[in-house]
Each structure stands twice: as structure tokens, then as C-alpha cells.
Amino acid sequence: MTATQRLDAKAMSDAEPVTRKTFDEVMVPVYAPSAMVPVRAHGLDLWDQEGKHYLDFTAGIGVTSLGHAHPAVVETLCTQAEKLWHVGNGYTNEPVLQLARALTSATFADRAFFCNSGAEANEAAFKLARKYAHTRFGPSKSRIVSCVNAFHGRTLFTVSVGGQPKYTEGYEPLPAELLHIPFNDIDAARAAIGDDVCALVVEPVQGEGGVLPADAEYLKALRALCDAHGALLIFDEVQCGMGRTGDLFAYMGYGVTPDILTSAKALGNGYPVGAMLTTDDVASAFTVGAHGTTYGGNPLAASVALKVLQTINTPDFLARVKQASVTLVQKLEAIKHDYPQVFAQVRGRGLMLGMVLTDAWRGKAKDITKAAETQGLMLLIAGPDVVRLLPALVVSDAQIEDAQIRLRRALDVVLSAQ
Ligand SMILES: *Cc1c(COP(=O)(O)O)cnc(C)c1O
């Protein structure tokens, strides 16, 4: 085929409808998406190209916590879209200032930096921690300590700080002065944190690593160790924050306050936005020009995030998350009880829950989520051995009941095929 013929063929196929097959033809192959293509959703209800209905217990991986197309968020986005989208960092804007004020008054933080994703929020946090340590203590205080199986994003820095070698293989040379320690192991943390450490970063509830909550004693010990060695404590709340655990941020439920907190995912309910929150003292290590991003905190993102925050951060909303969690955990425990050959444990906090597979079922989490999808229930995995549930925080008791029925049906199908 000549170049012109190839262009003609491409122009012709532009007119054809896109399907899942198109993905394999035109997308860089870093994902292996489901066979169904979602086209429309409302609340926890989602429909694919064929018109088939699904109950969404993934919330776009903990993102659409208010449900799809939440009316107040849609209204906010549309209103702002007619007013002002973007101005660039030579100007500030009203929505970003309102959002920063709301986030700082709701948390330990005095200052906010905005970006577009969880990885960027963590990237900013790690750069800030290095800058802070270097300006206060000198260039040798550089080490960042993080946990095995942690996930902090996919930029080269964040993926290197994350504790999963499968994500860094092939990208060497990696950033230096990083150290990984086992999660929830106080002795390992004590051994790792010396005066050369500028920061320790941890997810209060590990998400991608298997839905594993930190022990309160562990986080308290990390706080004490960081204080003793002049290291900053960073909580990555990209997945567990914004109401997911039943507290606005997980640190509040643990009673341990970090120096830097990162948020993204549910912060924008699907509109890309990330935030790094910190104190006056730590923030002062960043001066004009030290860090930045074009889109961070643009008026569209900021107005959406402010509406999301205002909706989630009410006592009634958060109390309902805790109540829904109790109901869902009861159902999952009953499923574990009725399918003891499949499930060994139900764990997590709030509406961030994982069902851990038994040794006999090790590696088969994806088989279960696929079977669930056939039954019209969307679920996630967290590694090969954990089925993960992250329903929108607005999930009703009826939807919880519906989900457990569909999950049981899926398990029956998988078991009968054994
Ligand atoms: C998803 C996630 C990230 C990365 O967020 P992106 O928006 O994908 O860059 C970082 N940390 C945690 C804990 C996450 O779950």
C-alpha cells in the first residue's frame, strides 16, 4: 500500500462505528479493557454499546464517588463552562481559591497545590519533601522511604517510589535514594528511618496493593519516627481519601496527621484534578518557579472539585458511607461464609473493600470479576488474589442487595465450570 492509499483507507474507516476491536487497532497497548464498551451512565447504573445494563461497583476505580452524572456536579461543570475554562498560571481564579480555602479549612493543611492526577500530586509531594529537606538540612537528606506493594502513580519518580517492581522493570535508570519497607511493620520502619530520610510516604489503606488498611499503631509509629528524624510524613490518599473510608480523609479516622496529603481520583468525580495539601512551614520550601503545571487548578476542575467536596463533606453523607459499609461488609462476609473454598477474608475500610481469595483460588480474581460482568456487575481486582469493591459512596441498600445477588450468581457459574 502506498502512503496515499493508506491515508485513503484510514479516512474510510473513520466513518465506521468504533468498537472494542478498534482499541486493538489504534490504541497503544498498555491496557486490556473489557469486551464491553460503556457509553452512558447515571448513578451506579451503566449501559454498554449493546444497551446491556450493569451495576457499577468500580466507580471508575474510586473516582465517580458521587455516582455517574451527579446532577449537582453536572450543573456546576456546565455553569462554569459558560463562564471561564482556563487562564494560565499568570492569573489566579475564583474557583481555585474557593477550593483551596475549603480544603484547607476542612483539613490539617494551610496550603494547597493543584494538578491533574494522583501521580502528579505525589510527584509534587516528593519534590517538595526533597526541597524542604535540602534547604533546611542540606543535600544529603534525600532518601524517600515507601512500602512494598505501595502504588503512587506512573511517572518515573512515583512509579519508582511505589513498591511494585513489575511497574519499574525496563525503565531503568530509576531515581536514586529510595528505600522500600514492608507495610505495617514497625520494626522495619524503625530500622529504615535515619537522618538521611527526607520523607516517608504511605497509603493509609493500600489500594492497588490489595485493599490493605494500615494498623493505627503503625501510622502512629511512623509519625513518631518521622518527628524524631526530621522527616516529612506523606499520606497518599488518592484512593482512600474524599470520603471513601467514611471519614473525609482516612487520616482523620486514624487520628494521625501527616505533613503532606495527596488527593485525586474522587476529588473531581471524573473530572481530572489532583491536590497536594500541606502546612505553611513545609509549603514555604517551594518558591515562585519551583514547581508548576499548566492545567493545575483551572476554573473547570476547581469548580467541580469544590462541589464534590461540599457534597461529600457533610456529617450526614459520611455517616451514610459508614452505614453502607456495615451493610456491604455483612453481605460480603455472608458470601465468604457460603463460598469458603473461594474467599479467605473480607477486609478494608468504609466502601474500600477487598475479598481475599483462598490459596486454592490464588491468581483467579480476574475470573471472578469477568463472571460478575456477565451477570451485569462491574467489580475490580487489586492484584491477582483480591476482588476489590469500590462502589460510589451514594450506593443504596437496594443496590448492595442487587450486587450481592449478582456476585453469588457469578460465583455459582464459575464454580460449576470447575
Ligand atoms: C490511582 C492512584 C494513584 C495514581 O493516580 P493517577 O491519577 O492514576 O495518576 C496514586 N496513588 C494511589 C494510592 C492511587 O490509588
The ligand as a MOL file (V3000), in Angstrom:
LIG
                    3D

  0  0  0     0  0            999 V3000
M  V30 BEGIN CTAB
M  V30 COUNTS 15 15 0 0 0
M  V30 BEGIN ATOM
M  V30 1 C -4.6120 5.7420 41.4870 0
M  V30 2 C -3.5790 6.0560 42.4990 0
M  V30 3 C -2.5040 6.9130 42.2100 0
M  V30 4 C -2.2620 7.4710 40.8310 0
M  V30 5 O -3.2580 8.3280 40.4240 0
M  V30 6 P -3.3520 8.7280 38.8580 0
M  V30 7 O -4.4630 9.7270 38.8300 0
M  V30 8 O -3.6380 7.4680 38.1080 0
M  V30 9 O -2.0370 9.2980 38.4780 0
M  V30 10 C -1.6300 7.2330 43.2310 0
M  V30 11 N -1.7900 6.7260 44.4670 0
M  V30 12 C -2.8020 5.9070 44.7790 0
M  V30 13 C -2.9430 5.4120 46.1760 0
M  V30 14 C -3.7300 5.5300 43.7990 0
M  V30 15 O -4.7050 4.6670 44.1000 0
M  V30 END ATOM
M  V30 BEGIN BOND
M  V30 1 1 1 2
M  V30 2 1 2 3
M  V30 3 2 2 14
M  V30 4 1 3 4
M  V30 5 2 3 10
M  V30 6 1 4 5
M  V30 7 1 5 6
M  V30 8 2 6 7
M  V30 9 1 6 8
M  V30 10 1 6 9
M  V30 11 1 10 11
M  V30 12 2 11 12
M  V30 13 1 12 13
M  V30 14 1 12 14
M  V30 15 1 14 15
M  V30 END BOND
M  V30 END CTAB
M  END
